[in-house]
Amino acid sequence: MILEKLLALICDEFGLDSSDVNEGTTLENIASDEFELQELIGSVESEFEIELDIEPADDWTIGDLAKAVSDAY
């Protein structure tokens, strides 16, 4: 459920088609710079009503981000 909700959020926020992203897609392929990456983290925190204490790297995948969200609950 977290992964599906996260994928939908990313597609909506970045105007991507759901067939373009999956659990293994890296954040580098989604966010073009550090600002967009921080914007994404902020959106995730807001959507899931959590606070993430992470410093994601470009090589993080959507699956890694979903795990961080799950761990924050």
C-alpha distances in whole Angstrom, upper triangle without the diagonal:
4,5,5,6,8,10,11,12,14,15,17,18,20,21,19,19,15,17,19,16,13,12,16,17,19,19,23,22,20,23,26,27,27,27,24,22,23,22,18,18,19,17,14,16,16,13,11,15,16,18,18,21,21,23,21,23,24,23,19,17,13,12,14,13,10,12,14,11,10,14,15,13
4,6,5,6,9,10,10,12,14,15,16,18,19,18,18,15,18,18,15,13,11,15,15,17,16,20,20,18,20,23,24,23,23,21,19,19,19,15,14,16,14,11,12,14,11,9,12,12,15,14,17,17,19,17,20,20,20,16,14,11,10,12,10,6,9,10,8,7,11,12,11
4,5,5,6,9,10,10,12,14,15,16,17,16,15,12,14,15,11,9,7,11,12,14,14,18,17,15,18,21,23,22,23,20,17,19,18,15,14,17,14,11,14,15,13,11,15,15,17,16,19,17,19,16,18,18,17,14,11,8,7,10,9,6,8,11,9,9,13,14,14
4,5,5,6,9,10,11,12,14,15,16,14,13,10,12,14,11,9,9,13,13,16,16,19,18,16,19,22,24,24,24,21,19,20,19,16,16,18,15,13,15,16,13,12,16,17,19,18,21,21,22,19,21,21,20,17,14,10,10,13,12,9,12,14,12,12,16,17,16
4,5,5,6,9,10,11,12,14,15,14,14,11,15,15,13,12,12,15,15,17,16,19,19,16,18,21,23,23,22,19,18,18,17,13,14,15,12,10,12,13,9,9,13,14,17,16,20,19,21,19,21,21,21,18,15,11,12,14,12,9,13,14,11,12,15,15,15
4,5,5,6,9,10,10,12,14,13,13,11,14,14,11,10,10,13,12,13,12,16,15,13,14,18,19,19,19,16,14,15,14,10,11,12,10,7,11,12,9,9,13,13,15,14,17,16,17,15,17,17,17,14,12,8,9,11,9,7,11,11,9,11,14,14,15
4,5,5,6,9,10,11,11,10,10,7,10,10,7,7,8,11,10,12,12,15,13,11,14,17,19,19,19,16,15,17,15,12,13,15,12,10,14,15,12,13,16,17,18,17,20,19,19,17,18,17,17,14,11,8,10,12,10,9,13,14,13,14,17,18,18
4,6,5,6,9,10,10,9,9,7,11,11,10,10,12,15,13,15,15,17,16,13,15,19,21,21,20,17,16,18,16,12,14,15,12,11,14,14,11,13,16,17,19,19,22,21,22,19,21,20,20,18,15,11,13,16,13,12,16,17,15,16,19,19,19
4,6,5,6,8,10,10,11,10,14,13,11,12,13,16,14,15,13,16,15,12,13,17,18,18,17,14,13,14,12,9,11,12,8,8,11,11,8,10,13,15,16,16,19,19,19,17,19,18,19,17,15,11,14,15,12,12,15,15,13,15,18,18,18
4,5,5,6,8,7,10,9,12,11,9,10,11,13,11,12,10,13,11,8,10,13,15,16,15,11,11,13,11,8,10,12,9,9,13,13,11,13,16,17,18,16,19,18,18,15,17,15,16,14,12,9,12,14,11,12,15,15,14,16,19,19,20
4,6,5,5,4,6,6,9,9,8,10,13,14,12,13,12,14,12,9,12,14,17,18,17,14,14,16,14,11,14,15,12,12,16,16,14,16,19,20,21,20,23,22,21,19,20,18,19,17,14,12,15,17,15,14,18,19,17,19,22,22,23
4,6,5,7,8,9,13,12,12,14,16,18,15,17,15,17,15,12,13,16,18,19,17,14,15,16,13,11,14,14,11,12,15,14,12,15,18,19,21,20,24,23,23,20,22,20,21,20,17,14,17,19,16,16,20,20,18,21,23,23,23
4,6,8,11,12,15,13,13,15,17,18,15,16,13,15,14,10,10,13,15,16,14,10,12,13,10,8,11,11,9,10,14,13,12,15,17,18,19,18,21,20,20,18,19,18,20,18,17,14,17,18,15,16,20,19,17,20,23,22,23
4,6,9,11,13,11,11,14,16,17,13,14,12,13,11,7,8,10,13,14,13,9,11,13,11,9,13,14,11,13,16,16,15,18,20,21,21,20,23,21,20,18,18,16,18,17,16,14,17,18,16,17,21,20,19,22,24,24,25
4,7,9,12,10,11,14,17,18,15,16,15,15,13,10,12,13,16,18,17,13,15,17,14,13,16,17,14,16,19,18,17,20,22,24,24,23,26,25,24,21,22,19,21,20,18,16,19,21,19,19,23,23,22,24,27,26,27
4,6,8,7,8,11,14,15,12,14,13,14,11,9,11,13,17,19,18,14,15,18,16,14,17,18,16,16,20,20,18,20,23,24,25,24,26,24,24,21,21,18,19,18,16,14,17,19,17,18,21,22,21,23,26,26,27
4,5,5,7,10,14,15,13,15,15,17,13,12,15,17,20,22,22,18,19,21,19,17,20,21,18,18,22,22,19,21,25,26,27,26,29,27,26,23,23,21,21,20,17,15,17,20,19,19,22,23,22,24,27,27,28
4,5,6,8,11,13,11,14,15,17,14,12,16,18,21,23,23,19,19,21,20,16,19,21,18,17,21,21,18,20,23,24,26,24,27,25,25,22,22,20,20,19,15,13,15,18,17,16,19,21,20,21,24,25,25
4,6,8,11,12,11,14,16,17,14,13,17,19,22,24,25,21,21,24,22,19,22,24,21,20,24,24,22,23,26,27,28,27,29,27,27,23,23,21,20,19,16,14,16,19,18,18,21,23,22,23,26,27,28
4,7,11,11,9,11,13,14,10,10,14,15,19,21,21,18,18,21,20,17,19,22,19,19,23,23,21,22,26,26,27,25,27,25,24,21,20,17,17,16,13,12,15,17,17,17,20,22,21,23,26,26,28
4,7,8,6,9,10,12,9,9,12,15,18,19,20,16,16,19,18,15,17,19,17,16,20,21,19,19,23,23,24,22,24,22,21,18,17,15,14,13,10,8,11,14,13,13,16,18,18,19,22,23,24
4,5,5,9,11,13,11,11,14,17,20,21,22,18,17,20,19,16,17,20,18,16,20,21,19,19,22,22,23,21,23,21,21,17,17,15,14,12,9,7,8,11,12,11,14,16,16,17,20,21,22
4,6,8,10,13,12,12,15,18,20,20,22,19,17,19,19,16,16,19,18,15,18,20,18,18,21,20,21,19,21,18,19,15,16,14,13,10,7,5,5,8,9,8,11,13,13,14,16,18,19
4,6,9,11,10,12,15,17,19,20,22,19,16,19,20,17,17,21,20,17,20,23,21,21,24,23,23,20,21,19,18,14,14,12,10,9,5,6,6,9,10,11,12,15,16,17,18,20,22
4,7,8,7,8,11,13,16,17,19,16,14,17,17,14,16,19,18,16,19,21,20,20,23,22,22,20,21,18,17,14,13,11,9,8,5,6,8,10,11,12,14,15,16,18,20,21,23
4,5,5,7,9,11,13,14,16,13,11,15,16,13,14,17,17,16,18,21,20,20,23,22,21,18,19,16,14,10,9,7,6,5,4,6,9,9,10,12,14,14,16,18,19,20,23
4,5,5,6,9,10,10,12,10,7,11,12,9,11,14,14,13,16,18,18,18,21,19,18,16,17,14,12,8,8,5,7,6,6,7,10,10,9,12,14,13,15,17,18,19,21
4,5,5,7,8,9,12,10,8,12,13,12,13,16,17,16,19,21,21,22,24,23,21,19,19,16,13,10,8,5,6,8,8,10,13,13,12,15,17,17,18,21,22,22,25
4,6,7,10,12,14,11,11,14,15,13,15,18,17,17,20,22,21,22,25,24,23,21,22,19,17,13,12,8,9,10,9,10,13,14,14,16,18,19,19,22,23,24,26
4,6,9,11,12,9,8,12,12,9,12,15,14,14,17,18,18,19,22,21,21,19,20,18,16,13,12,9,11,11,10,9,13,14,13,15,18,17,18,20,22,22,24
4,6,7,8,5,5,9,9,8,11,13,13,13,16,18,18,19,21,21,20,18,19,16,14,12,11,9,11,11,12,12,15,15,13,16,19,18,18,21,22,22,25
4,7,8,6,8,11,11,11,14,16,16,17,19,21,21,23,25,24,23,21,21,19,16,14,12,10,13,14,14,15,18,18,17,20,22,21,22,25,26,25,28
4,5,5,6,9,10,11,13,14,16,17,19,20,21,23,24,23,21,19,19,17,14,12,11,9,13,14,15,16,19,18,17,20,22,20,21,25,25,24,27
4,6,5,6,9,10,11,12,14,15,17,18,20,21,22,21,18,16,16,14,11,10,10,9,13,13,15,16,19,17,15,19,21,18,19,23,23,22,25
4,5,5,6,9,10,11,12,14,15,17,18,20,21,20,18,16,17,15,13,12,13,12,16,16,17,17,21,19,17,20,22,19,20,23,24,22,25
4,5,5,6,9,10,10,12,14,15,16,18,19,19,18,16,17,15,14,12,13,11,15,14,15,15,18,17,15,18,20,18,18,22,23,21,24
4,5,5,6,9,10,11,12,14,15,17,18,17,15,13,14,12,10,8,9,9,12,11,12,12,15,14,11,15,17,15,15,19,19,18,21
4,5,5,6,9,10,11,12,14,15,16,15,13,11,12,11,9,9,11,12,15,13,15,14,17,15,13,16,17,15,15,19,19,17,20
4,5,5,6,9,10,11,12,14,15,15,13,13,14,14,13,12,14,14,17,15,16,15,18,17,14,16,18,16,15,19,20,18,20
4,5,5,6,9,10,10,12,14,13,13,12,14,12,12,11,13,12,15,13,13,11,14,14,10,13,15,13,13,16,18,16,18
4,5,5,6,9,10,11,12,10,9,8,10,9,10,9,12,13,15,12,13,11,14,12,9,11,13,11,10,14,15,13,15
4,5,5,6,9,10,10,10,9,9,11,11,12,12,15,16,18,16,17,15,17,16,12,14,16,13,12,16,16,14,16
4,5,5,6,8,10,10,11,11,14,14,15,14,17,17,19,17,16,14,16,16,12,13,16,14,12,15,17,15,16
4,5,5,6,8,8,9,9,12,12,14,13,16,16,18,15,14,11,13,13,9,10,12,10,8,12,13,11,13
4,6,5,5,5,6,7,10,11,13,13,17,18,20,17,17,14,16,15,11,11,13,11,8,12,13,10,11
4,6,5,7,8,10,14,15,17,17,20,21,23,20,19,17,18,18,14,14,16,14,11,14,16,13,13
4,6,8,10,12,16,16,18,18,21,21,23,19,18,15,17,17,13,13,15,14,11,13,15,13,13
4,6,9,10,14,15,18,17,20,22,22,19,18,15,15,15,12,11,13,11,8,10,12,10,9
4,7,10,13,15,18,18,22,23,25,21,21,18,19,18,15,14,15,13,10,12,13,10,9
4,6,10,12,15,16,19,21,22,19,19,17,17,16,13,12,13,10,8,10,10,7,7
4,6,9,12,14,17,20,21,18,19,17,18,16,13,13,13,10,9,11,11,7,9
4,6,9,10,14,16,18,14,15,14,15,12,10,11,11,7,7,10,9,7,10
4,7,10,13,16,17,15,17,16,17,13,12,13,13,9,10,12,10,8,12
4,6,9,13,14,11,13,14,14,11,9,12,11,8,10,13,11,10,14
4,6,10,11,10,13,14,15,12,10,14,14,10,13,16,14,14,17
4,7,8,6,9,10,12,9,8,12,12,10,12,15,14,14,18
4,5,5,9,11,13,10,10,14,14,13,15,18,17,18,21
4,5,8,11,13,11,11,15,16,15,17,20,20,20,23
4,6,10,11,9,11,14,15,14,17,19,19,20,23
4,7,8,6,7,10,11,11,13,15,15,17,20
4,5,5,6,9,10,11,13,14,15,17,19
4,5,5,6,9,10,10,12,14,15,17
4,5,5,6,9,10,10,12,14,16
4,5,5,6,9,10,11,12,15
4,5,5,6,9,10,11,13
4,5,5,6,9,10,11
4,5,5,6,9,10
4,5,5,6,9
4,5,5,7
4,5,6
4,5
4
